[in-house]
Amino acid sequence: MFGFGEMAAINAVISGLKAVNDMVATAKESGSNAASFGSIVAKFTDLDSKIRSIEERSVTRPMSVEESLRISLAKRQCQTAMSNIRDAMLMSGQMATFKEMMDRVEESQAQHNKLIAKKKKAAQERRKLMKEIGQWTFIGLFCFGLVMVSLFAWIKTR
């Protein structure tokens, strides 16, 4: 299982996403400029990268049901935060800036998805190799035992 530290990281991401949503609501009310939205997007992308790193670690160590549900909740809140940021920037006339930032985020996500797929394939091949090694070890031990029993029986009959 993941462990206590991973659950704490997931909870920290969820609370961070709530803070981002609060920051977006404040920015909507005040009609903030591109710099303030830049800091909001920077915080958002930091939280998004934390979600990705948790997902990367889940390739090698399975998540519990609770952890899986919490990470799904975090991903959903991440999507909600992104749509809130988009809406706020659209209302303040900064859609071009938003598109540029999101293009970079999407590029990063595509690279992340490729990395996850590569790690999953490597983990699957590693499990297959370990299973095969175990099978050959069992066959070798069985043959060794059979030879020893046969040798013992041959010596007894002589």
Backbone as numpy.savetxt, mean C-alpha at the origin, in Angstrom:
# Nx Ny Nz CAx CAy CAz Cx Cy Cz
0.64 -10.54 10.60 -0.19 -9.37 10.60 0.69 -8.12 10.60
0.07 -7.03 10.34 0.78 -5.78 10.21 1.43 -5.34 11.51
0.69 -5.26 12.55 1.24 -4.83 13.82 0.67 -3.51 14.28
1.00 -3.16 15.51 0.46 -1.95 16.13 0.92 -0.69 15.42
2.17 -0.65 14.99 2.72 0.54 14.33 2.01 0.86 13.03
1.62 -0.17 12.30 0.93 0.06 11.03 -0.47 0.61 11.25
-1.15 0.10 12.27 -2.49 0.60 12.58 -2.41 2.06 13.01
-1.39 2.40 13.76 -1.20 3.79 14.17 -0.94 4.67 12.95
-0.18 4.16 11.99 0.10 4.92 10.77 -1.18 5.14 9.97
-2.01 4.11 9.89 -3.28 4.25 9.16 -4.16 5.28 9.85
-4.24 5.23 11.19 -5.04 6.20 11.93 -4.51 7.61 11.77
-3.19 7.75 11.72 -2.58 9.07 11.51 -2.94 9.62 10.14
-2.94 8.76 9.12 -3.31 9.19 7.77 -4.76 9.65 7.75
-5.63 8.89 8.40 -7.06 9.26 8.42 -7.26 10.60 9.11
-6.59 10.82 10.24 -6.73 12.11 10.93 -6.11 13.23 10.10
-5.02 12.94 9.39 -4.41 13.93 8.52 -5.33 14.32 7.37
-6.06 13.34 6.83 -7.01 13.64 5.75 -8.17 14.49 6.26
-8.57 14.27 7.50 -9.61 15.12 8.09 -9.10 16.55 8.21
-7.83 16.71 8.58 -7.24 18.04 8.68 -7.17 18.70 7.31
-6.83 17.94 6.27 -6.79 18.49 4.91 -8.18 18.97 4.51
-9.20 18.18 4.80 -10.56 18.59 4.47 -10.94 19.88 5.21
-10.51 20.00 6.47 -10.76 21.24 7.21 -10.03 22.42 6.59
-8.79 22.18 6.16 -8.00 23.24 5.52 -8.67 23.69 4.21
-9.22 22.74 3.47 -9.89 23.06 2.21 -11.14 23.89 2.50
-11.89 23.51 3.53 -13.10 24.28 3.88 -12.73 25.70 4.26
-11.65 25.87 5.01 -11.19 27.20 5.40 -10.76 27.99 4.16
-10.05 27.32 3.25 -9.58 28.00 2.04 -10.76 28.41 1.16
-11.81 27.59 1.11 -13.00 27.95 0.32 -13.64 29.22 0.87
-13.75 29.29 2.18 -14.40 30.45 2.80 -13.60 31.73 2.60
-12.28 31.62 2.67 -11.45 32.82 2.58 -11.05 33.16 1.15
-11.29 32.26 0.19 -10.90 32.53 -1.19 -9.39 32.63 -1.34
-8.71 31.65 -0.84 -7.24 31.68 -0.79 -6.61 31.68 -2.17
-5.30 31.99 -2.15 -4.54 32.04 -3.39 -3.89 30.68 -3.69
-3.14 30.63 -4.78 -2.52 29.38 -5.23 -1.50 28.85 -4.23
-0.82 29.74 -3.51 0.19 29.30 -2.55 -0.44 28.50 -1.42
-1.58 28.97 -0.92 -2.23 28.23 0.17 -2.76 26.90 -0.33
-3.29 26.89 -1.56 -3.73 25.62 -2.13 -2.55 24.70 -2.39
-1.41 25.29 -2.71 -0.20 24.49 -2.91 0.20 23.77 -1.64
0.08 24.45 -0.50 0.42 23.79 0.77 -0.59 22.71 1.11
-1.86 22.94 0.77 -2.89 21.92 1.01 -2.62 20.69 0.15
-2.29 20.93 -1.12 -2.01 19.81 -2.03 -0.74 19.09 -1.58
0.25 19.82 -1.08 1.47 19.19 -0.59 1.17 18.27 0.59
0.33 18.74 1.50 -0.08 17.90 2.64 -0.86 16.68 2.14
-1.75 16.91 1.18 -2.54 15.83 0.61 -1.65 14.77 -0.04
-0.69 15.22 -0.85 0.18 14.25 -1.53 1.07 13.50 -0.54
1.46 14.15 0.55 2.22 13.47 1.59 1.39 12.35 2.20
0.14 12.63 2.50 -0.73 11.60 3.07 -1.00 10.49 2.06
-1.15 10.86 0.79 -1.35 9.87 -0.27 -0.14 8.96 -0.38
1.06 9.52 -0.27 2.26 8.69 -0.35 2.38 7.77 0.86
1.90 8.21 2.03 1.89 7.34 3.20 0.94 6.16 3.00
-0.20 6.42 2.38 -1.13 5.33 2.07 -0.46 4.34 1.13
0.25 4.86 0.13 0.94 3.98 -0.82 2.02 3.15 -0.14
2.76 3.75 0.79 3.81 2.98 1.47 3.21 1.88 2.34
2.06 2.15 2.95 1.37 1.11 3.72 0.93 -0.01 2.80
0.43 0.36 1.62 0.02 -0.67 0.64 1.21 -1.49 0.18
2.36 -0.85 0.00 3.56 -1.59 -0.41 3.96 -2.62 0.64
3.88 -2.23 1.91 4.24 -3.17 2.97 3.23 -4.30 3.08
1.99 -4.04 2.66 0.96 -5.08 2.75 1.18 -6.19 1.72
2.06 -5.97 0.76 2.35 -7.01 -0.23 3.07 -8.18 0.44
3.98 -7.87 1.34 4.77 -8.92 1.98 4.17 -9.42 3.28
3.40 -8.56 3.97 2.76 -8.95 5.23 1.25 -8.74 5.09
0.47 -9.77 5.36 -0.98 -9.60 5.19 -1.58 -8.66 6.23
-2.63 -7.96 5.82 -3.34 -7.05 6.72 -4.50 -7.82 7.37
-4.84 -7.41 8.58 -6.04 -7.97 9.22 -7.26 -7.33 8.56
-8.42 -7.85 8.88 -9.65 -7.31 8.30 -9.83 -5.85 8.73
-9.58 -5.57 9.99 -9.73 -4.20 10.49 -8.78 -3.24 9.78
-7.53 -3.67 9.62 -6.55 -2.82 8.94 -6.94 -2.61 7.48
-7.43 -3.64 6.85 -7.85 -3.53 5.46 -9.03 -2.56 5.34
-9.96 -2.65 6.26 -11.10 -1.72 6.24 -10.65 -0.29 6.49
-9.72 -0.11 7.41 -9.23 1.24 7.73 -8.48 1.84 6.53
-7.68 1.02 5.83 -6.95 1.55 4.67 -7.93 1.87 3.54
-9.00 1.07 3.40 -10.03 1.38 2.40 -10.72 2.69 2.74
-11.00 2.91 4.03 -11.59 4.16 4.47 -10.66 5.34 4.17
-9.38 5.14 4.43 -8.39 6.20 4.17 -8.34 6.52 2.68
-8.38 5.50 1.82 -8.35 5.74 0.38 -9.60 6.50 -0.07
-10.73 6.13 0.51 -11.99 6.82 0.17 -11.94 8.28 0.61
-11.43 8.52 1.81 -11.31 9.90 2.29 -10.31 10.68 1.45
-9.31 10.00 0.93 -8.33 10.64 0.06 -9.01 11.11 -1.23
-9.88 10.27 -1.78 -10.62 10.66 -2.98 -11.54 11.84 -2.69
-12.18 11.82 -1.54 -13.06 12.93 -1.15 -12.27 14.22 -1.00
-11.10 14.13 -0.35 -10.26 15.31 -0.19 -9.82 15.86 -1.54
-9.49 14.97 -2.48 -9.08 15.42 -3.80 -10.23 16.16 -4.49
-11.45 15.63 -4.38 -12.57 16.31 -5.03 -12.88 17.65 -4.34
-12.68 17.72 -3.02 -12.87 18.99 -2.31 -11.83 20.02 -2.75
-10.60 19.58 -2.91 -9.54 20.49 -3.38 -9.86 20.97 -4.79
-10.29 20.03 -5.64 -10.64 20.40 -7.02 -11.75 21.44 -7.03
-12.79 21.20 -6.23 -13.92 22.15 -6.19 -13.47 23.53 -5.70
-12.67 23.55 -4.65 -12.22 24.83 -4.09 -11.35 25.58 -5.09
-10.48 24.87 -5.78 -9.61 25.55 -6.75 -10.39 25.98 -7.98
-11.42 25.22 -8.35 -12.27 25.61 -9.47 -13.01 26.90 -9.14
-13.53 26.99 -7.92 -14.27 28.19 -7.50 -13.37 29.41 -7.39
-12.09 29.20 -7.10 -11.18 30.34 -6.98 -10.46 30.64 -8.30
-10.82 29.93 -9.37 -10.26 30.21 -10.69 -8.85 29.68 -10.91
-8.50 28.62 -10.23 -7.15 28.07 -10.33 -7.16 26.64 -10.87
-8.06 26.38 -11.81 -8.21 25.01 -12.33 -6.97 24.56 -13.10
-6.32 25.47 -13.80 -5.11 25.09 -14.55 -4.02 24.61 -13.60
-3.88 25.31 -12.48 -2.90 24.91 -11.47 -3.25 23.55 -10.90
-4.54 23.34 -10.64 -4.99 22.05 -10.11 -4.68 20.93 -11.09
-4.98 21.15 -12.37 -4.71 20.11 -13.37 -3.23 19.77 -13.44
-2.39 20.78 -13.38 -0.94 20.55 -13.41 -0.50 19.72 -12.20
-1.01 20.08 -11.02 -0.65 19.34 -9.81 -1.17 17.90 -9.88
-2.38 17.73 -10.34 -2.97 16.39 -10.39 -2.31 15.52 -11.46
-1.82 16.13 -12.53 -1.07 15.36 -13.53 0.16 14.73 -12.88
0.82 15.48 -12.05 2.00 14.96 -11.36 1.62 13.87 -10.35
0.51 14.09 -9.65 0.04 13.09 -8.69 -0.34 11.79 -9.42
-1.05 11.92 -10.54 -1.46 10.74 -11.30 -0.26 10.00 -11.87
0.75 10.73 -12.30 1.98 10.10 -12.80 2.65 9.30 -11.68
2.68 9.88 -10.51 3.26 9.20 -9.36 2.44 7.96 -9.00
1.11 8.06 -9.06 0.27 6.92 -8.76 0.46 5.80 -9.77
0.63 6.15 -11.04 0.87 5.13 -12.06 2.17 4.39 -11.79
3.21 5.12 -11.41 4.48 4.48 -11.06 4.32 3.60 -9.83
3.53 4.07 -8.88 3.27 3.29 -7.67 2.55 1.98 -8.02
1.55 2.05 -8.89 0.81 0.85 -9.27 1.71 -0.16 -9.98
2.63 0.34 -10.81 3.58 -0.56 -11.47 4.50 -1.23 -10.44
4.94 -0.45 -9.46 5.81 -0.99 -8.42 5.09 -2.04 -7.59
3.83 -1.78 -7.23 3.05 -2.75 -6.46 2.87 -4.04 -7.26
2.54 -3.91 -8.54 2.37 -5.10 -9.38 3.67 -5.90 -9.46
4.79 -5.20 -9.58 6.08 -5.86 -9.65 6.39 -6.59 -8.34
6.10 -5.93 -7.20 6.36 -6.56 -5.90 5.45 -7.76 -5.68
4.19 -7.66 -6.10 3.27 -8.79 -5.95 3.74 -9.98 -6.78
4.20 -9.71 -7.98 4.68 -10.79 -8.84 5.92 -11.43 -8.23
6.84 -10.61 -7.70 8.05 -11.14 -7.07 7.70 -11.98 -5.84
6.73 -11.52 -5.04 6.32 -12.26 -3.85 5.67 -13.58 -4.25
4.90 -13.57 -5.31 4.26 -14.80 -5.79 5.30 -15.78 -6.29
6.29 -15.30 -7.02 7.36 -16.18 -7.51 8.18 -16.73 -6.34
8.41 -15.90 -5.33 9.16 -16.34 -4.15 8.40 -17.45 -3.41
7.08 -17.27 -3.26 6.27 -18.32 -2.61 6.31 -19.61 -3.42
6.24 -19.48 -4.74 6.29 -20.66 -5.61 7.64 -21.36 -5.46
8.72 -20.62 -5.42 10.05 -21.19 -5.26 10.19 -21.90 -3.92
9.70 -21.26 -2.85 9.79 -21.87 -1.53 8.97 -23.16 -1.47
7.82 -23.17 -2.12 7.00 -24.38 -2.16 7.74 -25.49 -2.90
8.35 -25.15 -3.99 9.10 -26.15 -4.77 10.30 -26.67 -3.98
11.01 -25.79 -3.29 12.15 -26.22 -2.47 11.66 -27.18 -1.38
10.53 -26.85 -0.78 9.96 -27.72 0.25 9.59 -29.08 -0.29
9.02 -29.11 -1.48 8.65 -30.39 -2.09 9.89 -31.24 -2.38
10.92 -30.62 -2.94 12.13 -31.38 -3.26 12.84 -31.84 -1.98
12.78 -31.03 -0.94 13.37 -31.44 0.34 12.63 -32.65 0.90
11.30 -32.62 0.85 10.51 -33.75 1.32 10.81 -35.01 0.52
10.90 -34.88 -0.80 11.21 -36.04 -1.65 12.58 -36.60 -1.29
13.55 -35.71 -1.11 14.90 -36.16 -0.75 14.93 -36.87 0.59
14.25 -36.31 1.59 14.20 -36.95 2.91 13.47 -38.28 2.85
12.39 -38.35 2.07 11.66 -39.60 1.93 12.53 -40.67 1.28
13.24 -40.31 0.21 14.12 -41.27 -0.45 15.26 -41.70 0.48
15.82 -40.76 1.22 16.87 -41.09 2.18 16.35 -42.06 3.23
15.15 -41.81 3.75 14.54 -42.70 4.73 14.28 -44.07 4.15
13.80 -44.13 2.93 13.54 -45.40 2.26 14.83 -46.19 2.07
15.89 -45.51 1.67 17.18 -46.18 1.50 17.68 -46.69 2.85
17.54 -45.92 3.90 18.01 -46.33 5.22 17.22 -47.53 5.74
15.90 -47.53 5.55 15.08 -48.67 5.97 15.46 -49.91 5.18
15.65 -49.74 3.88 16.04 -50.88 3.03 17.41 -51.40 3.45
18.34 -50.54 3.72 19.68 -50.94 4.14 19.61 -51.67 5.47
18.82 -51.15 6.41 18.65 -51.78 7.72 18.04 -53.17 7.56
17.02 -53.30 6.71 16.37 -54.60 6.48 17.35 -55.57 5.83
18.15 -55.09 4.91 19.12 -55.96 4.23 20.17 -56.45 5.22
20.64 -55.56 6.12 21.64 -55.93 7.10 21.05 -56.93 8.10
19.80 -56.79 8.50 19.15 -57.70 9.43 18.99 -59.12 8.85
18.74 -59.20 7.56 18.53 -60.50 6.95 19.83 -61.20 6.63
20.91 -60.63 6.69 22.19 -61.22 6.39 22.79 -61.96 7.50
